[in-house]
């Protein structure tokens, strides 16, 4: 339930899915404090020895796994994002196709990621300099942003900006 709690809180605060997933993966272990609380609970007869055994095993497994999951959290996120998009039937461009350059297209304003500051910049462009919207290209892993940007004539590509390939293709 902790994983669901961390992910849900970040998403309710309008955080992007990658942040929610990475925070969940990085905070997936239990602390030593849980062992202390459980041992006190066992001393006072609030929990049984079986519960303490489960906590110790969970602590051990998660302590070992967390060093690997934190080191590979982006890989885990990309796998989960692709799987959820496939399950939900979303059409997603492959990362190598996300930033390809089209003939006659002059998009020299590239925003890597879309959140509050990028949203404010796009709103400013729309109100003060609408001609800049046609020169803007947003690359983000939140497919929900694509619908809004399409209405504003802003090019959107779905990709994980943490991938070196994406940045390389964007540059060329």
SULURRA-V368274 format. One record per pair of residues at least 12 apart in sequence whose ideal C-beta (glycine too) atoms are under 8 Angstrom apart, sorted by the first residue. I is the first residue (numbers start at 1). J is the second residue. D is the distance in whole Angstrom. If there is no record, write none. Layout:
BEGIN
i->I j->J d->D
i->I j->J d->D
END
This chain:
BEGIN
i->2 j->27 d->8
i->2 j->28 d->7
i->3 j->24 d->5
i->3 j->28 d->6
i->6 j->20 d->7
i->6 j->23 d->6
i->6 j->24 d->5
i->6 j->27 d->6
i->7 j->20 d->5
i->7 j->21 d->7
i->7 j->23 d->8
i->7 j->24 d->5
i->10 j->23 d->6
i->10 j->24 d->8
i->16 j->113 d->8
i->16 j->115 d->6
i->16 j->140 d->8
i->16 j->141 d->7
i->16 j->142 d->5
i->17 j->81 d->7
i->17 j->141 d->7
i->17 j->142 d->6
i->18 j->77 d->6
i->18 j->81 d->8
i->18 j->141 d->5
i->18 j->142 d->8
i->18 j->160 d->7
i->18 j->162 d->8
i->21 j->73 d->8
i->21 j->76 d->7
i->21 j->77 d->5
i->21 j->80 d->6
i->21 j->81 d->8
i->22 j->73 d->5
i->22 j->74 d->8
i->22 j->77 d->6
i->25 j->69 d->5
i->25 j->70 d->7
i->25 j->73 d->5
i->25 j->76 d->6
i->25 j->77 d->7
i->26 j->66 d->8
i->26 j->69 d->8
i->26 j->70 d->5
i->26 j->73 d->6
i->28 j->62 d->6
i->28 j->65 d->8
i->28 j->66 d->6
i->28 j->69 d->6
i->29 j->59 d->8
i->29 j->62 d->4
i->29 j->63 d->6
i->29 j->65 d->8
i->29 j->66 d->4
i->30 j->55 d->7
i->30 j->58 d->6
i->30 j->59 d->5
i->30 j->62 d->6
i->32 j->59 d->8
i->34 j->55 d->6
i->34 j->59 d->7
i->35 j->55 d->6
i->35 j->56 d->7
i->35 j->59 d->6
i->38 j->51 d->7
i->38 j->52 d->5
i->38 j->55 d->5
i->39 j->52 d->7
i->74 j->160 d->7
i->74 j->162 d->5
i->74 j->163 d->8
i->77 j->160 d->7
i->78 j->160 d->6
i->78 j->163 d->8
i->81 j->141 d->6
i->81 j->160 d->7
i->85 j->143 d->7
i->90 j->143 d->6
i->92 j->143 d->7
i->92 j->158 d->5
i->93 j->157 d->6
i->93 j->158 d->5
i->93 j->159 d->7
i->95 j->159 d->5
i->95 j->160 d->7
i->95 j->163 d->6
i->95 j->165 d->6
i->95 j->166 d->5
i->95 j->169 d->8
i->96 j->165 d->6
i->96 j->169 d->6
i->98 j->139 d->6
i->98 j->157 d->4
i->98 j->158 d->6
i->98 j->159 d->4
i->98 j->166 d->6
i->98 j->169 d->7
i->98 j->170 d->8
i->99 j->137 d->8
i->99 j->139 d->6
i->99 j->157 d->6
i->99 j->159 d->7
i->99 j->166 d->6
i->99 j->169 d->4
i->99 j->170 d->4
i->100 j->169 d->7
i->101 j->172 d->7
i->105 j->155 d->8
i->106 j->135 d->6
i->107 j->135 d->6
i->107 j->136 d->7
i->107 j->137 d->4
i->107 j->155 d->6
i->108 j->135 d->6
i->109 j->132 d->7
i->109 j->135 d->5
i->109 j->136 d->5
i->109 j->137 d->7
i->110 j->136 d->8
i->110 j->137 d->5
i->110 j->138 d->8
i->110 j->139 d->7
i->110 j->170 d->6
i->111 j->136 d->7
i->111 j->137 d->7
i->111 j->138 d->5
i->111 j->139 d->7
i->111 j->140 d->8
i->112 j->139 d->6
i->112 j->140 d->8
i->112 j->161 d->4
i->112 j->167 d->8
i->112 j->170 d->8
i->113 j->139 d->8
i->113 j->140 d->5
i->113 j->161 d->6
i->114 j->138 d->5
i->114 j->140 d->4
i->114 j->142 d->7
i->114 j->145 d->5
i->114 j->149 d->8
i->118 j->138 d->7
i->122 j->136 d->7
i->122 j->138 d->8
i->122 j->149 d->8
i->122 j->152 d->7
i->122 j->154 d->7
i->126 j->152 d->6
i->133 j->152 d->6
i->133 j->153 d->5
i->133 j->154 d->5
i->134 j->153 d->6
i->134 j->154 d->8
i->136 j->154 d->5
i->136 j->155 d->7
i->137 j->154 d->8
i->137 j->155 d->4
i->137 j->156 d->8
i->137 j->157 d->7
i->137 j->170 d->8
i->138 j->154 d->6
i->138 j->155 d->7
i->138 j->156 d->5
i->138 j->157 d->7
i->139 j->156 d->8
i->139 j->157 d->5
i->139 j->159 d->5
i->139 j->161 d->6
i->139 j->166 d->7
i->139 j->170 d->6
i->140 j->156 d->7
i->140 j->157 d->8
i->140 j->158 d->7
i->140 j->159 d->8
i->140 j->161 d->7
i->141 j->158 d->7
i->141 j->159 d->7
i->141 j->160 d->5
i->141 j->161 d->7
i->143 j->158 d->6
i->146 j->158 d->7
END
